């Protein structure tokens, strides 16, 4: 509301004589025609005087998290929707990431912002409230600090919820601000769904299930009957729900001679979870096939399917693959959890300078941005996070994937299907007739797809895609080998991000420990003290592995003018790597060693994912190449 501003003092009216005289008895009536309209000179709204309380938009603008254009847009949205929450408007309109909005909200209420993982929450503290109350109030007990309870909330402005928690727990509270997904993750971890399952009892019950011994006959009806029996259903449900709670990305069901081996892939490494009787293997496989709508009578050919399940009140997609082996059918279930893939770019583990440069590349209007690395290195997570930074309301964002693993609200996703002729190339041609602004291609794997991607980049579209190369520099040579002319690569390629995933040291059991003798020379060359290294001792929380969770290591190649000239003259792998080193940017190994110095991971993990290739070896290769030339 605008505040009135009085330009004329009442004492000045006396100097104006009878020019301000109104009709007798009516001091506010209009003046005579030859006079001055009474209050029109007294009251005039002042445009610059606007009473408004400082809010999160002002804080985001001050911190450089909100551009002037975005700030103006936020004010317009606030004006159009006066009853709406400003934070929700900023997030829904993609004017600012959720985490930045919550940080601003924490500052507004003079609170600390903190990311809280499930492992940071103490069970004794969490149990002071039931899960439903925590979800409804968005307030989560975290740690008991003496006689004070540390709680985290995603809605610091809801003082009634905080007071309600204070009344329920009957303890003084210290409040911090966290993301809502942190609360959901903790609730999922501590949800007591496992109480209904006793795996030993289930396996014992399964031994009583009648099994057809003649494997050579067609026994589809018997398998269907077995798959529908209660112990088998309970066991498969437990297997899947426990894998999701443990944070597994894959479930491996492998038939052996004397047992069925059940393994989870957690943080990129396989762990044996349990074993089941070998005679129950056909029933377990059949139950999974029934869930994925596969043919349970077909055991000679591989099959692929997909099924959605609800675990801990959230929907999770499972991709099922079966493969005939000499001992029976092996099944691999890939867990596709959208909550684990949609993250902000600043949560991926990039160093601040790399993250800032990558965000600039994502904001460019046209060109190709590639993300490279082997299978399972987090390329899809990076691409989806980049797409999430874009304004889906004002941009036409489309993807071509095979398969579409995660459903995204902010873009149009196309499922490639080569069986019916819908290839990447055909889908791309159709997309270019759909007036796209941004195109994400699941993978550039052939000449035709690469050619269309280059044409799209050169005609004003931003193209994001992946390649399978060992490092960023090798991507240029890979495109040349596919059949793209170097001058087209130089004209269309903006940047290449290479990445790997390394296991993070478990925060519960991390301790100082000297590095092994074999890697000490590498650490000393990198300027690190081998005696002062950090390592996980192993505890129950990390399954005695010393690691919990993963983070990325990255190298970003930005194609500037000198690099474009190099592509045109000599696009060989050796020349590209030499040019990348001359640019002064950190390699995968350098970024990994920086995280070792920070105590986030170990030298063993860095060497494992970078294949232990040293800078000296690269320089030697470059020297030999130059001599040969």
URTA-V83706 format. One line per field, one symbol per residue. ss: DSSP state (~ for helix, > for strand, _ for the rest). phi: phi as a letter, one per 30 degrees, with the letter a starting at -180 (. if undefined). A space follows every 10 residues. Layout:
ss = ???
phi = ???
This chain:
ss = _>>>>>___~ ~~~~~~~~~~ __________ _______~~~ __>>>>>>>> _____~~~~~ ~~_____~~~ ~~~~~~~~~~ _____~~~~~ ~~_____~~~ ~~~~~~~~__ _>>____~~~ __~~~~____ ~~~~~~~_>> >>>>>__>>> >>>_____~~ ~~~~~~~~~_ _>>>>>>__~ ~~~~~~~~~~ __~~~~__~~ ~~~~~~____ _________~ ~~~~~~~__~ ~~~~~~~~~~ ~~~~~~___> >>>>>____> >>>>>>__>> >>>>>>_~~~ ~~~~~~~~~~ ~_________ __>>>>>>>> >__>>>>>>> >>>>>__>>> >>>>>>_~~~ ~___~~~___ _~~~~~~~~~ ~~____>>>> >>______~~ ~~~~~~~~__ ______>>>> >_________ _>>>>_>~~~ _>_~~~~~~~ ~~_____>>> >_____~~~~ ~~~~~~~~__ _>>>>>>___ ___~~~~~~~ ~~___~~~~~ ~~>>>>>>>> >>>>>____> >>____~~~~ ~~~~~____~ ~~_>>>___~ ~~____>>>> >>>>>>>>__ ~~~~~~~~~_ __~~~~~~~~ ~~_____~~~ ~~~~~~~___ __~~~~~~~~ ____~~~~~~ ~~~~~~~~_
phi = .dcdbddcdd dddddciddc dcdeibdcdd ddddccdedd cdcbdcddcb dbddbddddd dddidbdddd dddddddddd bddddddddd dddhdadedd ddddddddch bdcbdbdedd cdddddddbd ddddddchbb dcbccicccd bbbcbddddd dddddedddh bdcccbcbdd dddddddddc dcddddccdd dddddddddd bdddddddbd dddddddcde dddddddded ddddddidcb bcccdbdcac dcbccbhibd bdcabbeddd eedddddddd dchcdddccc cdbbabbcbc bhibdbcccc bcbdbdckdc bbcccccddc cdbdedcdjd dedddddddd dddddajcbc bblddicidd dddddddddd dddccccbbb bbcddbdcdc accccdbddc jddedddded ddcchdcbbc ceacbbdddd ddddddddcj ccccabbcbd addddddddd ddkcdedddd dcdcabccbb ccddddddbd adadddedcd edddddicdd dcdcaddjad dchicibbib bccbbcccdc deddddddca dddddddddd dddidddedd ddddddddic bcddddddcc ihdcdddddd ddddddddd
